[in-house]
Amino acid sequence: MDRWSRTTVRDQIAADLRRRIADGEWPEDRRMPGEVALSQEYEVARGTIREALAVLREEGLIETDRGRGSWVVRPVKRPAEPPRRASPDSWRTSPFQPPPG
């Protein structure tokens, strides 16, 4: 962890855990290491680990159950936004030219 980074330690840990999940270190439905083990591994307070896990939980990557720990679940897939169509007259205007008128 880069403690001098502008990115918070929580977000750095969340990004690393996200990468490890994507790399298959913890497959779907497999329990992740506990908060104590992760706090020792990353050398941070347990509260920081809880915050990082909360980020992943909000993203739908993990579920947490008190007393059972955290495990990887299928990521939530959001529907893609429909492509935006340009108006028929959008090609006529340029940000560098004043509009006709």
C-alpha positions as CSV (number, residue, x, y, z in Angstrom):
1,M,0.0,0.0,0.0
2,D,1.2,3.4,-0.9
3,R,0.4,5.5,2.2
4,W,1.5,8.7,0.3
5,S,-0.9,8.2,-2.5
6,R,-3.9,10.4,-3.0
7,T,-6.0,7.3,-3.1
8,T,-7.2,6.2,0.4
9,V,-5.7,3.0,1.9
10,R,-9.3,1.6,2.0
11,D,-9.7,2.2,-1.8
12,Q,-6.2,0.7,-2.5
13,I,-7.1,-2.4,-0.5
14,A,-10.5,-2.7,-2.2
15,A,-8.8,-2.4,-5.6
16,D,-6.3,-5.1,-4.7
17,L,-9.0,-7.4,-3.4
18,R,-11.1,-6.8,-6.5
19,R,-8.1,-7.7,-8.7
20,R,-7.5,-10.9,-6.6
21,I,-11.1,-11.9,-7.1
22,A,-10.9,-11.2,-10.9
23,D,-7.7,-13.3,-11.0
24,G,-9.6,-16.2,-9.5
25,E,-7.7,-16.4,-6.2
26,W,-11.1,-16.7,-4.5
27,P,-13.6,-18.4,-6.9
28,E,-17.3,-17.8,-6.7
29,D,-18.9,-19.2,-3.5
30,R,-15.6,-19.6,-1.8
31,R,-14.9,-18.0,1.6
32,M,-12.4,-15.2,1.7
33,P,-9.8,-14.8,4.5
34,G,-11.2,-13.2,7.6
35,E,-10.8,-9.6,8.7
36,V,-8.0,-10.4,11.1
37,A,-6.0,-12.3,8.5
38,L,-6.5,-9.5,5.9
39,S,-5.6,-6.8,8.4
40,Q,-2.3,-8.6,9.2
41,E,-1.6,-9.2,5.5
42,Y,-2.1,-5.6,4.6
43,E,-0.7,-4.3,7.9
44,V,-3.7,-2.0,8.6
45,A,-6.4,-1.8,11.2
46,R,-9.3,-4.2,11.1
47,G,-11.7,-1.2,10.6
48,T,-9.9,-0.4,7.3
49,I,-10.5,-3.9,6.1
50,R,-14.1,-3.7,7.0
51,E,-14.4,-0.5,5.0
52,A,-12.7,-2.1,2.0
53,L,-15.0,-5.1,2.2
54,A,-18.0,-2.8,2.4
55,V,-17.0,-1.2,-0.9
56,L,-16.9,-4.7,-2.5
57,R,-20.2,-5.6,-0.9
58,E,-21.8,-2.4,-2.4
59,E,-20.4,-3.4,-5.8
60,G,-22.0,-6.8,-5.5
61,L,-18.7,-8.7,-5.6
62,I,-19.0,-10.2,-2.1
63,E,-21.5,-11.0,0.5
64,T,-20.8,-10.9,4.2
65,D,-22.7,-12.8,7.0
66,R,-21.9,-12.0,10.6
67,G,-20.1,-15.0,12.1
68,R,-19.6,-16.7,8.8
69,G,-17.3,-14.2,7.0
70,S,-17.2,-13.0,3.5
71,W,-17.4,-14.9,0.2
72,V,-17.3,-14.1,-3.5
73,V,-20.6,-14.0,-5.4
74,R,-21.3,-13.3,-9.0
75,P,-20.8,-9.7,-9.8
76,V,-23.9,-7.6,-10.5
77,K,-24.3,-6.9,-14.2
78,R,-25.9,-3.6,-14.9
79,P,-27.8,-3.2,-18.2
80,A,-25.9,-1.3,-20.7
81,E,-27.1,2.2,-21.6
82,P,-28.5,2.5,-25.1
83,P,-26.2,4.3,-27.5
84,R,-26.8,8.0,-27.7
85,R,-27.9,9.3,-31.1
86,A,-26.7,12.6,-32.4
87,S,-29.4,15.0,-33.6
88,P,-29.6,15.4,-37.4
89,D,-28.3,19.0,-37.2
90,S,-25.4,18.3,-34.8
91,W,-22.9,18.1,-37.7
92,R,-23.7,21.6,-38.7
93,T,-22.4,23.3,-35.5
94,S,-18.9,23.4,-34.3
95,P,-17.6,24.5,-30.9
96,F,-15.3,26.8,-32.8
97,Q,-17.9,28.6,-34.8
98,P,-20.7,30.7,-33.6
99,P,-24.2,29.2,-34.3
100,P,-25.9,30.5,-37.4
101,G,-28.3,33.3,-36.7
